Amino acid sequence: MTREIGIGLIGAGYMGKAHAVALQAVGAVFNTALRPRCEMIATRSADGARAAAERLGFKRSTGDWRELVADPAIEAIVIASQQDTHRAISEAAFALGKPVFCEKPLAENTASAEAMVDAARASGVVNMIGFNYVRTPATQFARQLIADGAIGTLRYLHIEHTEDFLADASLPANWRTEGLANGNLGDLAPHAINCAIALGGDIAALVSDVQTVVPERGGVAVTNDDQAQCLCRFANGAMGHILSSRVAHGRKMGYAYEIHGSTGSIRFDQEDQNAVWLCRGDAPASEAGFTKILTGPAHPNYEAFCLGPGHGTGYQDQIIIEQRDFLSAIDSGQPHWLDFAHGLAVHRVLDAMVASHASGAWVELSHGESPA
């Protein structure tokens, strides 16, 4: 038996639209017990919200997120607004016992992220964070392979998220070039760090380098970083390298990883998101090396979208999977991977990277910082 749930969406930009589409599709794709009713959308102005409601299929709109959160018809909230708004919205929702799905990064800084996790735990309400790339069928399958011991004990992980939207040094300054939260460390690095934690577990220590490659654009100073990297040691003993960059020519969606284990390896590139490359170390010499595995109905969440192996899923499907997970968590009352604590773990790794770059030394992180 299905029932409706009133959803309020805050934000109507890139991710706001993606979540609006997901909310309208998730019931049909996954036959969820809870069926979203797109009740209200909030943006920074009443006129903008009204236009967004008409465009994205919401019944009502408001220029004040507080009105949305307080509305009795809103039973759960999706936050797709700027990160410096996340804390206030979440705390208001939790105070009313309303579940929250929040886009990454969790907050504008670690202090706010910690307050959000505290508020979520105190309320006992379902909470989730949107790291969508770990939800592709391919990466879910890679996590299964690692958990099942298919490549043995982890030895080394290379994780990267590289893009080229600011690779051209002649491009003018914009909102992305101002403030740490809008730089590479606030934008791309969180996805790479989340991937490292999801596949390799707790990060125990790291040493990092952070760089602004183009310090000035059109006469305006760039006040955040273009690229960053760190060497790290995982709590399980594996070595790691994490790289993120917004100035990598030719890379459009370079969310990629290569993982070496004691009995095999896994390779993946988001620009070919429907394939996993698997090397089994015990293969005969005639079959040694990586084998390409195309995702299909045998892989996590794929069958709900398509019955044909190799036909593939796309970016929007990742967001639909996120909304399925959110609705399932609300329906069961049980927390679902990934919750706010995972977002806080990413913030703490980012802090360690900034501290390491400043000192030029290794920084240790406490075990257990990164939830399983």
Buried (B, 14 or more C-beta within 10 A) or exposed (E): EEEEBBBBBBBBEEBBBBBBBBBBBBBEBBEBBBBBBBBBBBBBEEEBBBBBBEEBEBEBBBBBBEBBBBBEEBBBBBBBBBBEBBBBBBBBBBBBEBBBBBBBBBBBBBEBBBBBBBBBBEBEBBBBBBBBBBBBBBBBBBBEBBEEEBBBEBBBBBBBBBBBBBBEEEBEBEEBBBEBBBBBBBBBBBBBBBBBBBBBBBBBBBBBEBBBBBEEBEEEEBBBBBBBBBBBBBBEEBBBBBBBBBBBEEBEBBBBBBBBBEEBBBBBBBEBBBBBBBBBEEEEEEEEEBEEBBBBBEBBBBBBBBEEBEBBBEEBBBBBBBBBBBBBBBBEEEBBBBBBBBBBBBBBBBBBBBEBBEEEEBBEBEEEBBBE
